[in-house]
């Protein structure tokens, strides 16, 4: 399994010419790392104001974030398996009419899995981003840059998962399935922008970016 590898082994796997692991697995991994950072901040002994109410909120968020991390970790391998399923379906024989029908059905089944797996990544990462609001609003101020990194990773996970959904959904022939998945995407991402804005405000990220931009271009732009 990919998640049983060392960090260097996993990076080598992503770097290889093999089609898996690919972007879908990378999106799930980004989400898992971002969620892990939120777990870390939620686990710190000190919260923003050290009230019992904050501690309870952070403990609740931590418990759910740990479950989300397990889901996203599983999706690293699940995404690679989904791609292999698609390849296997396209390799099925198509010499007879019966074989063509069976192959077409197998391809559709595989493409649905390949679309639903990144949807799971998107849903899990979006939920983690919702919980990041609690961590940002109640967490130790000294760890707010960690929350910021978590937010960026979760944003990348959501965007990456969406890329894979859009790449695969066009191959689905059943309009009802397409509608079901499209609706799930909309529902899962409806509050992502609001959550990100709240995290930016609560974690003081806007001020950090302002300070950074005062020292030079944020993306290292070339100056003549």
GROMACS elastic network, one bead per residue, 0.5 to 0.9 nm:
[ bonds ]
;  ai    aj funct       b0    kb
    1     4     6  0.54241   500
    1     5     6  0.71516   500
    1    77     6  0.65453   500
    2     5     6  0.55947   500
    2     6     6  0.88593   500
    2     9     6  0.86389   500
    2    10     6  0.64600   500
    2    13     6  0.81184   500
    2    21     6  0.80995   500
    2    76     6  0.72225   500
    2    77     6  0.59850   500
    2    80     6  0.89017   500
    3     6     6  0.80156   500
    3     7     6  0.89969   500
    3    10     6  0.76333   500
    3    73     6  0.70461   500
    3    74     6  0.79319   500
    3    76     6  0.72154   500
    3    77     6  0.70886   500
    4    10     6  0.86403   500
    5     8     6  0.78785   500
    5     9     6  0.55836   500
    5    10     6  0.56577   500
    6     9     6  0.50634   500
    6    10     6  0.60764   500
    6    11     6  0.85591   500
    7    10     6  0.51362   500
    7    11     6  0.61914   500
    7    12     6  0.85993   500
    8    11     6  0.50517   500
    8    12     6  0.61094   500
    8    13     6  0.85846   500
    9    12     6  0.50015   500
    9    13     6  0.62219   500
    9    14     6  0.87693   500
   10    14     6  0.63635   500
   10    15     6  0.85790   500
   10    21     6  0.89445   500
   11    14     6  0.50738   500
   11    15     6  0.60782   500
   11    16     6  0.86430   500
   12    16     6  0.60658   500
   13    16     6  0.53008   500
   13    17     6  0.85374   500
   13    18     6  0.78803   500
   13    20     6  0.77618   500
   13    21     6  0.66195   500
   14    17     6  0.82724   500
   14    18     6  0.81818   500
   14    19     6  0.87088   500
   14    20     6  0.72928   500
   14    21     6  0.55987   500
   14    22     6  0.65074   500
   14    23     6  0.88178   500
   14    25     6  0.89755   500
   14    26     6  0.80774   500
   15    18     6  0.83348   500
   15    21     6  0.88467   500
   16    19     6  0.80464   500
   16    20     6  0.85076   500
   16    21     6  0.87501   500
   17    20     6  0.84540   500
   18    21     6  0.74265   500
   18    22     6  0.85299   500
   19    22     6  0.60750   500
   19    80     6  0.86193   500
   19    83     6  0.83329   500
   20    23     6  0.85047   500
   20    25     6  0.80779   500
   20    79     6  0.86051   500
   20    80     6  0.54669   500
   20    81     6  0.84318   500
   20    83     6  0.73656   500
   20    84     6  0.79949   500
   21    24     6  0.76042   500
   21    25     6  0.57492   500
   21    26     6  0.74049   500
   21    76     6  0.79765   500
   21    77     6  0.79483   500
   21    79     6  0.78202   500
   21    80     6  0.53968   500
   21    81     6  0.89901   500
   21    83     6  0.88608   500
   22    25     6  0.55770   500
   22    26     6  0.62406   500
   22    27     6  0.87550   500
   22    79     6  0.83442   500
   22    80     6  0.71876   500
   23    27     6  0.60390   500
   23    28     6  0.86366   500
   23    79     6  0.89904   500
   23   160     6  0.69120   500
   23   161     6  0.81289   500
   23   163     6  0.88282   500
   23   164     6  0.76857   500
   24    27     6  0.51300   500
   24    28     6  0.64136   500
   24    29     6  0.86744   500
   24    75     6  0.85870   500
   24    76     6  0.74392   500
   24    79     6  0.58737   500
   24    80     6  0.75781   500
   24   117     6  0.84600   500
   24   118     6  0.63581   500
   24   121     6  0.83765   500
   24   157     6  0.86878   500
   24   160     6  0.68283   500
   24   161     6  0.61487   500
   24   163     6  0.86279   500
   24   164     6  0.64533   500
   25    28     6  0.51156   500
   25    29     6  0.61400   500
   25    30     6  0.86012   500
   25    75     6  0.68523   500
   25    77     6  0.67741   500
   25    78     6  0.78701   500
   25    79     6  0.55032   500
   25    80     6  0.64005   500
   25   118     6  0.86477   500
   26    30     6  0.60855   500
   26    31     6  0.85609   500
   26    76     6  0.70126   500
   26   157     6  0.78368   500
   26   160     6  0.81089   500
   27    30     6  0.50983   500
   27    31     6  0.62530   500
   27    32     6  0.86410   500
   27    76     6  0.79813   500
   27   118     6  0.83087   500
   27   121     6  0.74254   500
   27   122     6  0.87136   500
   27   153     6  0.86618   500
   27   154     6  0.85635   500
   27   156     6  0.67831   500
   27   158     6  0.73008   500
   27   159     6  0.80974   500
   27   160     6  0.53659   500
   27   161     6  0.60308   500
   28    31     6  0.50745   500
   28    32     6  0.61661   500
   28    33     6  0.87172   500
   28    71     6  0.89805   500
   28    72     6  0.53384   500
   28    73     6  0.68048   500
   28    74     6  0.84542   500
   28    75     6  0.59154   500
   28    76     6  0.53398   500
   28    79     6  0.82617   500
   28   118     6  0.79765   500
   28   121     6  0.56988   500
   28   122     6  0.83470   500
   28   125     6  0.81411   500
   28   157     6  0.61204   500
   28   158     6  0.87528   500
   28   160     6  0.85926   500
   28   161     6  0.77485   500
   29    33     6  0.61764   500
   29    34     6  0.85060   500
   29    72     6  0.67905   500
   29    73     6  0.64986   500
   29    75     6  0.80643   500
   29    76     6  0.59880   500
   29   157     6  0.77804   500
   30    33     6  0.52285   500
   30    34     6  0.61120   500
   30    35     6  0.85043   500
   30    72     6  0.88069   500
   30   150     6  0.89137   500
   30   153     6  0.53593   500
   30   154     6  0.65924   500
   30   155     6  0.89329   500
   30   156     6  0.69692   500
   30   157     6  0.55493   500
   31    34     6  0.50975   500
   31    35     6  0.60145   500
   31    36     6  0.84707   500
   31    69     6  0.77471   500
   31    72     6  0.65197   500
   31    73     6  0.85337   500
   31   121     6  0.76632   500
   31   122     6  0.87333   500
   31   124     6  0.80619   500
   31   125     6  0.56130   500
   31   128     6  0.82845   500
   31   150     6  0.82617   500
   31   153     6  0.60010   500
   31   155     6  0.81706   500
   31   156     6  0.76839   500
   31   157     6  0.50927   500
   31   158     6  0.78324   500
   32    35     6  0.50911   500
   32    36     6  0.60843   500
   32    37     6  0.87770   500
   32    68     6  0.77677   500
   32    69     6  0.50347   500
   32    70     6  0.77382   500
   32    71     6  0.82446   500
   32    72     6  0.52762   500
   32    73     6  0.59334   500
   32    76     6  0.89384   500
   32   125     6  0.80445   500
   32   153     6  0.86352   500
   32   154     6  0.82444   500
   32   157     6  0.87449   500
   33    37     6  0.63927   500
   33    38     6  0.88160   500
   33    69     6  0.78848   500
   33    73     6  0.89715   500
   33   150     6  0.74130   500
   33   153     6  0.72690   500
   33   154     6  0.84157   500
   34    37     6  0.52625   500
   34    38     6  0.65947   500
   34    39     6  0.88549   500
   34    69     6  0.87775   500
   34   125     6  0.86346   500
   34   128     6  0.84617   500
   34   146     6  0.89084   500
   34   147     6  0.83109   500
   34   149     6  0.70491   500
   34   151     6  0.67743   500
   34   152     6  0.77125   500
   34   153     6  0.51307   500
   34   154     6  0.56656   500
   34   157     6  0.88210   500
   35    38     6  0.50976   500
   35    39     6  0.62908   500
   35    40     6  0.87209   500
   35    65     6  0.63086   500
   35    66     6  0.77457   500
   35    68     6  0.73709   500
   35    69     6  0.59017   500
   35    72     6  0.88382   500
   35   125     6  0.78266   500
   35   128     6  0.62834   500
   35   129     6  0.82822   500
   35   132     6  0.84829   500
   35   150     6  0.65441   500
   35   151     6  0.88114   500
   35   153     6  0.84812   500
   35   154     6  0.74827   500
   36    40     6  0.62543   500
   36    41     6  0.88066   500
   36    65     6  0.77079   500
   36    66     6  0.75653   500
   36    69     6  0.66261   500
   36   150     6  0.80337   500
   37    40     6  0.50078   500
   37    41     6  0.63975   500
   37    42     6  0.86226   500
   37   146     6  0.63611   500
   37   147     6  0.68734   500
   37   149     6  0.79764   500
   37   150     6  0.58604   500
   38    41     6  0.51788   500
   38    42     6  0.60734   500
   38    43     6  0.84737   500
   38    61     6  0.88752   500
   38    62     6  0.76758   500
   38    65     6  0.74365   500
   38   128     6  0.83925   500
   38   131     6  0.85159   500
   38   132     6  0.66349   500
   38   135     6  0.67881   500
   38   136     6  0.88612   500
   38   146     6  0.76025   500
   38   147     6  0.62528   500
   38   150     6  0.65067   500
   38   151     6  0.89377   500
   39    42     6  0.50506   500
   39    43     6  0.60317   500
   39    44     6  0.88412   500
   39    61     6  0.80217   500
   39    62     6  0.53243   500
   39    63     6  0.83019   500
   39    65     6  0.62216   500
   39    66     6  0.67546   500
   39    69     6  0.89200   500
   39   135     6  0.86724   500
   40    43     6  0.50860   500
   40    44     6  0.65509   500
   40    62     6  0.83506   500
   40   146     6  0.87960   500
   41    44     6  0.54017   500
   41    47     6  0.87681   500
   41    58     6  0.87636   500
   41    62     6  0.87667   500
   41   135     6  0.70001   500
   41   136     6  0.88013   500
   41   139     6  0.64130   500
   41   140     6  0.71703   500
   41   143     6  0.64504   500
   41   144     6  0.83190   500
   41   146     6  0.75187   500
   41   147     6  0.74655   500
   42    45     6  0.83449   500
   42    47     6  0.80500   500
   42    55     6  0.86392   500
   42    57     6  0.89776   500
   42    58     6  0.52218   500
   42    59     6  0.67633   500
   42    61     6  0.71638   500
   42    62     6  0.56577   500
   42   134     6  0.89880   500
   42   135     6  0.60728   500
   42   138     6  0.84981   500
   42   139     6  0.64534   500
   42   140     6  0.84479   500
   43    46     6  0.85450   500
   43    58     6  0.75175   500
   43    59     6  0.73858   500
   43    62     6  0.69380   500
   44    47     6  0.71260   500
   44   139     6  0.80348   500
   44   140     6  0.73554   500
   45    50     6  0.86525   500
   45    55     6  0.85509   500
   45   140     6  0.85995   500
   46    49     6  0.79086   500
   46    50     6  0.59111   500
   46    55     6  0.83177   500
   46   139     6  0.75532   500
   46   140     6  0.58699   500
   47    51     6  0.76143   500
   47    54     6  0.66991   500
   47    55     6  0.68006   500
   47    58     6  0.81308   500
   47   135     6  0.89867   500
   47   138     6  0.58045   500
   47   141     6  0.78047   500
   48    51     6  0.81984   500
   48    54     6  0.77721   500
   48   136     6  0.89985   500
   48   137     6  0.75949   500
   48   138     6  0.51711   500
   48   139     6  0.50715   500
   48   141     6  0.60941   500
   49    54     6  0.75181   500
   49   138     6  0.75427   500
   49   139     6  0.85330   500
   49   140     6  0.81529   500
   50    53     6  0.83499   500
   50    54     6  0.66163   500
   50    55     6  0.69717   500
   50   138     6  0.86841   500
   50   140     6  0.87942   500
   51    54     6  0.52944   500
   51    55     6  0.64171   500
   51    56     6  0.88000   500
   52    55     6  0.50188   500
   52    56     6  0.62008   500
   52    57     6  0.86728   500
   53    56     6  0.51876   500
   53    57     6  0.62996   500
   53    58     6  0.86655   500
   54    57     6  0.50827   500
   54    58     6  0.60891   500
   54    59     6  0.85328   500
   54   134     6  0.89568   500
   54   138     6  0.58087   500
   54   139     6  0.81915   500
   55    58     6  0.51240   500
   55    59     6  0.60793   500
   55    60     6  0.85709   500
   55   138     6  0.81432   500
   56    59     6  0.51338   500
   56    60     6  0.61691   500
   56    61     6  0.85639   500
   57    60     6  0.51868   500
   57    61     6  0.61472   500
   57    62     6  0.85356   500
   57   134     6  0.72152   500
   57   135     6  0.84714   500
   57   138     6  0.78247   500
   58    61     6  0.50202   500
   58    62     6  0.59616   500
   58    63     6  0.86214   500
   58   134     6  0.70874   500
   58   135     6  0.64971   500
   58   138     6  0.70578   500
   58   139     6  0.75644   500
   59    62     6  0.50003   500
   59    63     6  0.62620   500
   59    64     6  0.88108   500
   60    63     6  0.53013   500
   60    64     6  0.65356   500
   60    65     6  0.86340   500
   61    64     6  0.53341   500
   61    65     6  0.59832   500
   61    66     6  0.85903   500
   61   131     6  0.61957   500
   61   132     6  0.83450   500
   61   134     6  0.72169   500
   61   135     6  0.74382   500
   62    65     6  0.50018   500
   62    66     6  0.61092   500
   62    67     6  0.87258   500
   62   131     6  0.87809   500
   62   135     6  0.87508   500
   63    66     6  0.53357   500
   63    67     6  0.66498   500
   63    68     6  0.89230   500
   64    67     6  0.51606   500
   64    68     6  0.63036   500
   64    69     6  0.86854   500
   64   128     6  0.84284   500
   64   131     6  0.84002   500
   65    69     6  0.60710   500
   65    70     6  0.86578   500
   65   127     6  0.86922   500
   65   128     6  0.63590   500
   65   131     6  0.75306   500
   66    69     6  0.50398   500
   66    70     6  0.63972   500
   66    71     6  0.87679   500
   67    70     6  0.52044   500
   67    71     6  0.64089   500
   67    72     6  0.88229   500
   68    71     6  0.50064   500
   68    72     6  0.61896   500
   68    73     6  0.85078   500
   68   124     6  0.60296   500
   68   125     6  0.77942   500
   68   127     6  0.80482   500
   68   128     6  0.69477   500
   69    72     6  0.51318   500
   69    73     6  0.60013   500
   69    74     6  0.85606   500
   69   124     6  0.83790   500
   69   125     6  0.89816   500
   69   128     6  0.86783   500
   70    73     6  0.50848   500
   70    74     6  0.62300   500
   70    75     6  0.86373   500
   71    74     6  0.52379   500
   71    75     6  0.62927   500
   71   120     6  0.86246   500
   71   121     6  0.82334   500
   71   124     6  0.73050   500
   72    76     6  0.66032   500
   72   120     6  0.83251   500
   72   121     6  0.63150   500
   72   124     6  0.68717   500
   72   125     6  0.78292   500
   73    76     6  0.54532   500
   73    77     6  0.75609   500
   73    78     6  0.89175   500
   74    77     6  0.57574   500
   74    78     6  0.61211   500
   74    79     6  0.87173   500
   75    79     6  0.56859   500
   75    80     6  0.83733   500
   75   117     6  0.72137   500
   75   118     6  0.81578   500
   75   120     6  0.78441   500
   75   121     6  0.67735   500
   76    79     6  0.56639   500
   76    80     6  0.68585   500
   76   121     6  0.89619   500
   77    80     6  0.52298   500
   77    81     6  0.62475   500
   77    82     6  0.86749   500
   78    81     6  0.50492   500
   78    82     6  0.61661   500
   78    83     6  0.88491   500
   78   117     6  0.71209   500
   79    82     6  0.50287   500
   79    83     6  0.65192   500
   79    84     6  0.88141   500
   79   113     6  0.89785   500
   79   114     6  0.71871   500
   79   117     6  0.60716   500
   79   118     6  0.71094   500
   80    83     6  0.53060   500
   80    84     6  0.64396   500
   80    85     6  0.87666   500
   81    84     6  0.50325   500
   81    85     6  0.61888   500
   81    86     6  0.88044   500
   81   114     6  0.88479   500
   82    85     6  0.50144   500
   82    86     6  0.64903   500
   82    87     6  0.88762   500
   82   110     6  0.70138   500
   82   111     6  0.82115   500
   82   113     6  0.61695   500
   82   114     6  0.51295   500
   82   115     6  0.87500   500
   82   117     6  0.73823   500
   83    86     6  0.51302   500
   83    87     6  0.63934   500
   83    88     6  0.86952   500
   83   110     6  0.81051   500
   83   111     6  0.85736   500
   83   113     6  0.87912   500
   83   114     6  0.63758   500
   84    87     6  0.50814   500
   84    88     6  0.61572   500
   84    89     6  0.86226   500
   84   110     6  0.89574   500
   85    88     6  0.51135   500
   85    89     6  0.62081   500
   85    90     6  0.87994   500
   85   107     6  0.85976   500
   85   110     6  0.57242   500
   85   111     6  0.84208   500
   85   113     6  0.84029   500
   85   114     6  0.82004   500
   86    89     6  0.50954   500
   86    90     6  0.63596   500
   86    91     6  0.87018   500
   86   106     6  0.82937   500
   86   107     6  0.63477   500
   86   108     6  0.87611   500
   86   109     6  0.84956   500
   86   111     6  0.62661   500
   86   113     6  0.85912   500
   86   114     6  0.73938   500
   87    90     6  0.52926   500
   87    91     6  0.63159   500
   87   107     6  0.86563   500
   87   110     6  0.85918   500
   88    91     6  0.51228   500
   88    92     6  0.66257   500
   88   106     6  0.88027   500
   88   107     6  0.85689   500
   88   110     6  0.87095   500
   89    92     6  0.54671   500
   89   103     6  0.63707   500
   89   104     6  0.81663   500
   89   105     6  0.86988   500
   89   106     6  0.53788   500
   89   107     6  0.50351   500
   89   108     6  0.86170   500
   89   109     6  0.86190   500
   89   110     6  0.67821   500
   90    93     6  0.83199   500
   90   103     6  0.70123   500
   90   104     6  0.83819   500
   90   106     6  0.80234   500
   90   107     6  0.62429   500
   91    94     6  0.87521   500
   91   103     6  0.83123   500
   92    99     6  0.78028   500
   92   100     6  0.85673   500
   92   102     6  0.83319   500
   92   103     6  0.57415   500
   92   106     6  0.83756   500
   93    96     6  0.81315   500
   93    99     6  0.59784   500
   93   100     6  0.72651   500
   93   102     6  0.88100   500
   93   103     6  0.69747   500
   94    97     6  0.72593   500
   94    98     6  0.79605   500
   94   101     6  0.81796   500
   94   102     6  0.83632   500
   94   103     6  0.67138   500
   95    98     6  0.83750   500
   95    99     6  0.62907   500
   95   100     6  0.69701   500
   96    99     6  0.50856   500
   96   100     6  0.61564   500
   96   101     6  0.86852   500
   97   100     6  0.50150   500
   97   101     6  0.62608   500
   97   102     6  0.86422   500
   98   101     6  0.52093   500
   98   102     6  0.62215   500
   98   103     6  0.85229   500
   99   102     6  0.50457   500
   99   103     6  0.59042   500
   99   104     6  0.84416   500
  100   103     6  0.50489   500
  100   104     6  0.60406   500
  100   105     6  0.85941   500
  101   104     6  0.51742   500
  101   105     6  0.62814   500
  101   106     6  0.86368   500
  102   105     6  0.52077   500
  102   106     6  0.61449   500
  102   107     6  0.86255   500
  103   106     6  0.50161   500
  103   107     6  0.60913   500
  103   108     6  0.86090   500
  104   107     6  0.51458   500
  104   108     6  0.62804   500
  104   109     6  0.86872   500
  105   108     6  0.51565   500
  105   109     6  0.61989   500
  105   110     6  0.85903   500
  106   109     6  0.50937   500
  106   110     6  0.60755   500
  106   111     6  0.85162   500
  107   110     6  0.50750   500
  107   111     6  0.60014   500
  107   112     6  0.84984   500
  108   111     6  0.51115   500
  108   112     6  0.61261   500
  108   113     6  0.86816   500
  108   171     6  0.76376   500
  108   172     6  0.62725   500
  108   173     6  0.73508   500
  108   174     6  0.88509   500
  109   112     6  0.52187   500
  109   113     6  0.64379   500
  109   114     6  0.87172   500
  109   172     6  0.88405   500
  110   113     6  0.51322   500
  110   114     6  0.61300   500
  110   115     6  0.86370   500
  111   115     6  0.61255   500
  111   116     6  0.85244   500
  111   168     6  0.64902   500
  111   169     6  0.76143   500
  111   171     6  0.68254   500
  111   172     6  0.66821   500
  112   115     6  0.50841   500
  112   116     6  0.60340   500
  112   117     6  0.85743   500
  112   168     6  0.79427   500
  112   169     6  0.75605   500
  112   171     6  0.85496   500
  112   172     6  0.67167   500
  112   177     6  0.81778   500
  113   116     6  0.50216   500
  113   117     6  0.59902   500
  113   118     6  0.88931   500
  114   117     6  0.56341   500
  114   118     6  0.71186   500
  114   164     6  0.82528   500
  114   165     6  0.78779   500
  114   168     6  0.67800   500
  114   169     6  0.86358   500
  115   118     6  0.59369   500
  115   119     6  0.65001   500
  115   164     6  0.70545   500
  115   165     6  0.50455   500
  115   166     6  0.80403   500
  115   167     6  0.82916   500
  115   168     6  0.55766   500
  115   169     6  0.60114   500
  115   172     6  0.88891   500
  115   181     6  0.81466   500
  116   120     6  0.62978   500
  116   121     6  0.88127   500
  116   165     6  0.74971   500
  116   181     6  0.73890   500
  117   120     6  0.51036   500
  117   121     6  0.65545   500
  117   122     6  0.87795   500
  117   161     6  0.86786   500
  117   165     6  0.84736   500
  118   122     6  0.61083   500
  118   123     6  0.85239   500
  118   158     6  0.88810   500
  118   160     6  0.84002   500
  118   162     6  0.71389   500
  118   163     6  0.87485   500
  118   164     6  0.63457   500
  118   165     6  0.60747   500
  119   123     6  0.60942   500
  119   124     6  0.85601   500
  119   161     6  0.65922   500
  119   162     6  0.73983   500
  119   164     6  0.86041   500
  119   165     6  0.66055   500
  119   181     6  0.77036   500
  119   184     6  0.79075   500
  119   185     6  0.69554   500
  120   123     6  0.50636   500
  120   124     6  0.60705   500
  120   125     6  0.84328   500
  120   161     6  0.85158   500
  121   124     6  0.52794   500
  121   125     6  0.60152   500
  121   126     6  0.83974   500
  121   157     6  0.73302   500
  121   158     6  0.72267   500
  121   161     6  0.62291   500
  122   125     6  0.52288   500
  122   126     6  0.59453   500
  122   127     6  0.85526   500
  122   157     6  0.68621   500
  122   159     6  0.79099   500
  122   160     6  0.83541   500
  122   161     6  0.55323   500
  122   162     6  0.69519   500
  122   185     6  0.77353   500
  122   188     6  0.74225   500
  122   189     6  0.80735   500
  123   126     6  0.51519   500
  123   127     6  0.62150   500
  123   128     6  0.86611   500
  123   158     6  0.80053   500
  123   184     6  0.84225   500
  123   185     6  0.77406   500
  123   188     6  0.55859   500
  123   189     6  0.77896   500
  124   127     6  0.51999   500
  124   128     6  0.62721   500
  124   129     6  0.87132   500
  124   158     6  0.88574   500
  124   188     6  0.88462   500
  125   129     6  0.62027   500
  125   130     6  0.87069   500
  125   154     6  0.57314   500
  125   155     6  0.79657   500
  125   157     6  0.65514   500
  125   158     6  0.61531   500
  126   129     6  0.50085   500
  126   130     6  0.63699   500
  126   131     6  0.88081   500
  126   154     6  0.73916   500
  126   155     6  0.82768   500
  126   157     6  0.87913   500
  126   158     6  0.67421   500
  126   188     6  0.64492   500
  126   189     6  0.64360   500
  126   191     6  0.83348   500
  126   192     6  0.64013   500
  127   130     6  0.50206   500
  127   131     6  0.64091   500
  127   132     6  0.86384   500
  127   188     6  0.78891   500
  127   192     6  0.86949   500
  128   131     6  0.50475   500
  128   132     6  0.61361   500
  128   154     6  0.75808   500
  129   133     6  0.69933   500
  129   150     6  0.85091   500
  129   151     6  0.67713   500
  129   154     6  0.65600   500
  129   155     6  0.81070   500
  129   192     6  0.69864   500
  129   195     6  0.65724   500
  129   196     6  0.72620   500
  129   199     6  0.88197   500
  130   133     6  0.57441   500
  130   134     6  0.77599   500
  130   191     6  0.77745   500
  130   192     6  0.71459   500
  130   194     6  0.89062   500
  130   195     6  0.56555   500
  130   196     6  0.81955   500
  131   134     6  0.54417   500
  131   135     6  0.66551   500
  131   136     6  0.88014   500
  131   195     6  0.85273   500
  132   136     6  0.59653   500
  132   137     6  0.84229   500
  132   147     6  0.73143   500
  132   150     6  0.81725   500
  132   151     6  0.74626   500
  132   195     6  0.77383   500
  132   196     6  0.84413   500
  132   199     6  0.68559   500
  133   136     6  0.51018   500
  133   137     6  0.60147   500
  133   138     6  0.84172   500
  133   195     6  0.61763   500
  133   196     6  0.77293   500
  133   198     6  0.62920   500
  133   199     6  0.52196   500
  133   202     6  0.77566   500
  133   203     6  0.89698   500
  134   137     6  0.51432   500
  134   138     6  0.58506   500
  134   139     6  0.76779   500
  134   199     6  0.84537   500
  135   138     6  0.53205   500
  135   139     6  0.50055   500
  135   140     6  0.85684   500
  135   144     6  0.89736   500
  135   147     6  0.75889   500
  135   199     6  0.84965   500
  135   203     6  0.89969   500
  136   139     6  0.53978   500
  136   140     6  0.82287   500
  136   141     6  0.83021   500
  136   143     6  0.89634   500
  136   144     6  0.67776   500
  136   147     6  0.65271   500
  136   148     6  0.87465   500
  136   198     6  0.83018   500
  136   199     6  0.56744   500
  136   200     6  0.83651   500
  136   201     6  0.87084   500
  136   202     6  0.55873   500
  136   203     6  0.52993   500
  137   140     6  0.89190   500
  137   198     6  0.84165   500
  137   199     6  0.73987   500
  137   201     6  0.88542   500
  137   202     6  0.52401   500
  137   203     6  0.69877   500
  138   141     6  0.85591   500
  138   202     6  0.86658   500
  139   142     6  0.85292   500
  139   143     6  0.73328   500
  139   144     6  0.75191   500
  139   147     6  0.89110   500
  139   203     6  0.86609   500
  140   143     6  0.56457   500
  140   144     6  0.70935   500
  141   144     6  0.54000   500
  141   145     6  0.86610   500
  141   203     6  0.73167   500
  141   204     6  0.88575   500
  142   145     6  0.76223   500
  142   146     6  0.88228   500
  143   146     6  0.53598   500
  143   147     6  0.67379   500
  143   148     6  0.89676   500
  143   203     6  0.87744   500
  144   148     6  0.62531   500
  144   149     6  0.87415   500
  144   202     6  0.87156   500
  144   203     6  0.52243   500
  144   204     6  0.74269   500
  144   205     6  0.78519   500
  145   149     6  0.62992   500
  145   150     6  0.85646   500
  145   203     6  0.75848   500
  145   204     6  0.87204   500
  145   205     6  0.75447   500
  145   208     6  0.86752   500
  146   149     6  0.51126   500
  146   150     6  0.61566   500
  146   151     6  0.85877   500
  147   151     6  0.61306   500
  147   152     6  0.87234   500
  147   199     6  0.80522   500
  147   203     6  0.72333   500
  148   151     6  0.50486   500
  148   152     6  0.63971   500
  148   153     6  0.87493   500
  148   199     6  0.78453   500
  148   200     6  0.75369   500
  148   203     6  0.72970   500
  148   205     6  0.67496   500
  149   152     6  0.51189   500
  149   153     6  0.62408   500
  149   154     6  0.86183   500
  150   153     6  0.51313   500
  150   154     6  0.61040   500
  150   155     6  0.84804   500
  151   154     6  0.51772   500
  151   155     6  0.60585   500
  151   156     6  0.85908   500
  151   196     6  0.71768   500
  151   199     6  0.78954   500
  151   200     6  0.88297   500
  152   155     6  0.50464   500
  152   156     6  0.61974   500
  152   157     6  0.86096   500
  153   156     6  0.50515   500
  153   157     6  0.61466   500
  153   158     6  0.86784   500
  154   158     6  0.61462   500
  154   159     6  0.85127   500
  155   158     6  0.51925   500
  155   159     6  0.61159   500
  155   160     6  0.84054   500
  155   192     6  0.86809   500
  155   196     6  0.86362   500
  156   159     6  0.51024   500
  156   160     6  0.57962   500
  156   161     6  0.83089   500
  157   160     6  0.51266   500
  157   161     6  0.59627   500
  157   162     6  0.84618   500
  158   161     6  0.51861   500
  158   162     6  0.61519   500
  158   163     6  0.87293   500
  158   189     6  0.84345   500
  159   162     6  0.50490   500
  159   163     6  0.63180   500
  159   164     6  0.88973   500
  160   163     6  0.50863   500
  160   164     6  0.65637   500
  160   165     6  0.87901   500
  161   164     6  0.52137   500
  161   165     6  0.62445   500
  161   166     6  0.87072   500
  162   166     6  0.61137   500
  162   167     6  0.84451   500
  162   185     6  0.81507   500
  163   166     6  0.53174   500
  163   167     6  0.61231   500
  163   168     6  0.87778   500
  164   168     6  0.62383   500
  164   169     6  0.84326   500
  165   168     6  0.53804   500
  165   169     6  0.57853   500
  165   170     6  0.88330   500
  165   181     6  0.87496   500
  165   185     6  0.89658   500
  166   169     6  0.53840   500
  166   170     6  0.69064   500
  167   170     6  0.66350   500
  167   171     6  0.82332   500
  168   171     6  0.56954   500
  168   172     6  0.74349   500
  169   172     6  0.54564   500
  169   173     6  0.88599   500
  169   178     6  0.66106   500
  169   181     6  0.83072   500
  169   182     6  0.87678   500
  170   173     6  0.79014   500
  170   178     6  0.82339   500
  172   175     6  0.76363   500
  172   177     6  0.75322   500
  172   178     6  0.67176   500
  173   176     6  0.89275   500
  173   177     6  0.81903   500
  173   178     6  0.79710   500
  174   177     6  0.54086   500
  174   178     6  0.64429   500
  174   179     6  0.87801   500
  175   179     6  0.60616   500
  175   180     6  0.85130   500
  176   179     6  0.50896   500
  176   180     6  0.60920   500
  176   181     6  0.86732   500
  177   180     6  0.50032   500
  177   181     6  0.61999   500
  177   182     6  0.84506   500
  178   181     6  0.53302   500
  178   182     6  0.60030   500
  178   183     6  0.85069   500
  179   182     6  0.50412   500
  179   183     6  0.59941   500
  179   184     6  0.84962   500
  180   183     6  0.52762   500
  180   184     6  0.62523   500
  180   185     6  0.87841   500
  181   184     6  0.50205   500
  181   185     6  0.62670   500
  181   186     6  0.87565   500
  182   185     6  0.51515   500
  182   186     6  0.63865   500
  182   187     6  0.87572   500
  183   186     6  0.51123   500
  183   187     6  0.61624   500
  183   188     6  0.85185   500
  184   187     6  0.51635   500
  184   188     6  0.60091   500
  184   189     6  0.85844   500
  185   188     6  0.52009   500
  185   189     6  0.61837   500
  185   190     6  0.84188   500
  186   189     6  0.54184   500
  186   190     6  0.58481   500
  187   190     6  0.53323   500
  187   191     6  0.82731   500
  188   191     6  0.75240   500
  188   192     6  0.79798   500
  189   192     6  0.51651   500
  189   193     6  0.79196   500
  190   193     6  0.75230   500
  190   194     6  0.84518   500
  191   194     6  0.52891   500
  191   195     6  0.61183   500
  191   196     6  0.86459   500
  192   195     6  0.51319   500
  192   196     6  0.61568   500
  192   197     6  0.86497   500
  193   196     6  0.51636   500
  193   197     6  0.62378   500
  193   198     6  0.86877   500
  194   197     6  0.51612   500
  194   198     6  0.62441   500
  194   199     6  0.86816   500
  195   198     6  0.51589   500
  195   199     6  0.62200   500
  195   200     6  0.86403   500
  196   199     6  0.51091   500
  196   200     6  0.61500   500
  196   201     6  0.86778   500
  197   200     6  0.50744   500
  197   201     6  0.62871   500
  197   202     6  0.86258   500
  198   201     6  0.51708   500
  198   202     6  0.59921   500
  198   203     6  0.83247   500
  199   202     6  0.51080   500
  199   203     6  0.56832   500
  199   204     6  0.80822   500
  199   205     6  0.78861   500
  200   203     6  0.54874   500
  200   204     6  0.59755   500
  200   206     6  0.60406   500
  201   204     6  0.53188   500
  201   205     6  0.65292   500
  201   206     6  0.66783   500
  201   207     6  0.87963   500
  202   205     6  0.78317   500
  203   206     6  0.82666   500
  204   207     6  0.55493   500
  204   208     6  0.65485   500
  204   209     6  0.89464   500
  205   209     6  0.61235   500
  205   210     6  0.84639   500
  206   209     6  0.51860   500
  206   210     6  0.61424   500
  206   211     6  0.86585   500
  207   211     6  0.61498   500
  207   212     6  0.85214   500
  208   211     6  0.51450   500
  208   212     6  0.61447   500
  208   213     6  0.86129   500
  209   213     6  0.59888   500
  209   214     6  0.85020   500
  209   218     6  0.78413   500
  210   213     6  0.51933   500
  210   214     6  0.62702   500
  210   215     6  0.89652   500
  211   214     6  0.52079   500
  211   215     6  0.68304   500
  212   215     6  0.53564   500
  212   216     6  0.67103   500
  212   217     6  0.78572   500
  212   218     6  0.65864   500
  213   216     6  0.50998   500
  213   217     6  0.55696   500
  213   218     6  0.55770   500
  214   217     6  0.79270   500
  215   218     6  0.85227   500
  216   219     6  0.86793   500
  216   220     6  0.73668   500
  216   221     6  0.82903   500
  217   220     6  0.52039   500
  217   221     6  0.55425   500
  217   222     6  0.83721   500
  218   221     6  0.74343   500
  220   223     6  0.89282   500
